[in-house]
Each structure stands twice: as C-alpha cells, then as structure tokens.
Amino acid sequence: EKLRVSEPSNAYDFGQIMNAVNASKDKAACADLLTITDPKTLPVLLSNKLEGEILLIFIQSLEHYVAGKDPGLAYQHLFYLSKAERFKVVLALLSKNEKEEVQQLFDLLSESQCDQYSLEDLESLKKVYEL
C-alpha cells in the first residue's frame, strides 16, 4: 500500500513522514514528498536529522521519479540538500556504490536541458557533492 504524503508544516512532521518513507523504502512516496515540499525549506525541515539512508532515498527518488519529469525541481532539491546540517558528514560516509548513485542523478540532470540551471551550475554543485 502506497504511503499518503501531505505537505509537512514543520521539522517534526517532516521527520515523521521520512521515518515512514524510510521504513518502507517507498521511493514513490518520497518523490511525492519532495514534489510538494519547497526545496528552500529542506535544510530547516531536515533540521539536524540528515542520515546516509535519508540522503540515498532522496537521491533515488529524485533519479527515478522526479528528474525525468522536472529536472529543475530535482536540481533545486540537490542544491538545498547540500545546505542541510550534517551534509558534509553524511557525504563523507557514503560508500563508493552510493556515490555512484549520486553521480547517476547528476548524469541524468546534465542530459536534461532545463532553464532552471546551466551545466556550469551542475558542475559546481557536483564539486559540493565531491564528485
């Protein structure tokens, strides 16, 4: 059964939804959550709760459900995700395979022409993700 996702109004709500998404590994529900959440609010909603598995389910959801339909939104989420507390710590703990998943999302975004970001924007964001 697919999780129903509504727009989180605060970090606590967001955390509860993310726990449910993470427990079920429901990438479609995670994509729904990311689609209705303003990317600018991600750092606040994540608070200090960013973990490796949350970063990964975000990346997978963006890659499989969001980037094809709305590459601009996927880029915005990647951009604001990198501003979240603990981002550098979580990034440092990713395995080689997990880093490759992040790279795949960047590859997908570089193939998608979009007026919300340039290839230069993408390249500088890749550096932030240490790719």
C-alpha positions as CSV (number, residue, x, y, z in Angstrom):
1,E,0.0,0.0,0.0
2,K,1.4,3.4,-1.0
3,L,2.0,5.9,1.7
4,R,0.0,9.0,1.6
5,V,2.1,12.1,1.9
6,S,0.9,15.6,2.8
7,E,2.9,18.7,2.9
8,P,4.9,18.8,6.2
9,S,4.4,22.0,8.2
10,N,7.4,21.7,10.4
11,A,10.5,19.6,11.1
12,Y,8.7,17.2,13.3
13,D,6.0,16.4,10.7
14,F,8.7,16.0,8.0
15,G,10.7,13.7,10.3
16,Q,7.6,11.5,10.9
17,I,6.9,11.2,7.2
18,M,10.6,10.5,6.5
19,N,10.6,7.7,9.1
20,A,7.6,6.1,7.4
21,V,9.1,6.5,4.0
22,N,12.4,5.1,5.1
23,A,10.9,2.2,6.9
24,S,9.0,1.1,3.8
25,K,11.8,2.3,1.4
26,D,8.9,3.8,-0.6
27,K,10.7,5.9,-3.2
28,A,7.4,6.9,-4.9
29,A,6.1,8.3,-1.6
30,C,9.4,10.0,-1.1
31,A,9.2,11.6,-4.6
32,D,5.7,12.8,-3.7
33,L,7.0,14.4,-0.6
34,L,9.8,16.1,-2.5
35,T,7.4,17.3,-5.1
36,I,5.2,19.0,-2.6
37,T,8.0,20.3,-0.4
38,D,9.6,23.6,-1.4
39,P,13.3,22.8,-1.9
40,K,14.3,26.0,0.0
41,T,12.7,24.6,3.2
42,L,14.6,21.4,3.1
43,P,17.5,22.5,5.4
44,V,15.0,23.7,8.0
45,L,12.7,20.6,7.7
46,L,15.7,18.2,7.9
47,S,17.0,20.1,10.9
48,N,19.9,18.0,12.2
49,K,18.3,14.7,11.2
50,L,20.1,14.1,7.9
51,E,21.4,10.5,7.7
52,G,23.0,8.5,4.9
53,E,19.9,6.4,4.2
54,I,17.8,9.6,4.0
55,L,20.2,11.2,1.6
56,L,20.2,8.0,-0.5
57,I,16.4,7.6,-0.7
58,F,16.2,11.3,-1.7
59,I,18.8,10.7,-4.4
60,Q,17.0,7.5,-5.7
61,S,13.6,9.2,-5.6
62,L,14.8,12.2,-7.5
63,E,16.5,10.0,-10.0
64,H,13.7,7.6,-10.6
65,Y,10.6,9.8,-10.2
66,V,11.4,13.5,-10.3
67,A,14.4,14.2,-12.7
68,G,12.6,12.8,-15.8
69,K,9.5,15.0,-15.3
70,D,11.0,18.0,-13.6
71,P,14.8,18.3,-13.8
72,G,14.7,21.8,-12.4
73,L,13.0,20.6,-9.2
74,A,15.5,17.8,-8.8
75,Y,18.4,20.3,-9.2
76,Q,16.8,22.6,-6.6
77,H,16.5,19.7,-4.1
78,L,20.1,18.7,-4.6
79,F,21.2,22.3,-4.2
80,Y,19.3,22.8,-0.9
81,L,20.1,19.4,0.4
82,S,23.7,20.4,0.3
83,K,22.9,23.3,2.7
84,A,21.4,20.9,5.3
85,E,23.1,20.4,8.6
86,R,25.3,17.3,8.7
87,F,25.5,17.2,4.9
88,K,29.3,17.1,4.8
89,V,29.4,14.4,7.5
90,V,26.8,12.2,5.7
91,L,28.6,12.7,2.4
92,A,31.9,11.6,3.8
93,L,30.3,8.3,5.0
94,L,28.9,7.3,1.6
95,S,30.3,4.1,0.0
96,K,31.7,4.0,-3.5
97,N,28.4,2.5,-4.8
98,E,26.3,5.1,-3.0
99,K,28.5,7.9,-4.6
100,E,27.9,6.3,-8.0
101,E,24.1,6.6,-7.4
102,V,24.6,10.3,-6.8
103,Q,26.7,10.5,-9.9
104,Q,23.9,8.8,-11.9
105,L,21.5,11.5,-10.9
106,F,23.9,14.3,-11.9
107,D,24.4,12.5,-15.3
108,L,20.7,12.4,-15.8
109,L,20.4,16.1,-15.0
110,S,23.2,17.0,-17.3
111,E,21.4,15.2,-20.2
112,S,18.2,17.1,-19.4
113,Q,18.1,20.6,-20.8
114,C,16.5,22.9,-18.4
115,D,16.4,26.7,-18.0
116,Q,16.5,26.5,-14.2
117,Y,20.2,25.5,-14.2
118,S,23.1,25.6,-16.5
119,L,25.8,22.9,-17.0
120,E,28.1,25.2,-15.0
121,D,25.7,25.3,-12.1
122,L,25.6,21.5,-12.3
123,E,29.4,21.2,-12.4
124,S,29.8,23.5,-9.3
125,L,27.1,21.5,-7.4
126,K,28.9,18.3,-8.3
127,K,32.0,19.6,-6.6
128,V,29.9,20.3,-3.5
129,Y,28.9,16.6,-3.6
130,E,32.6,15.7,-4.1
131,L,32.1,14.0,-7.5
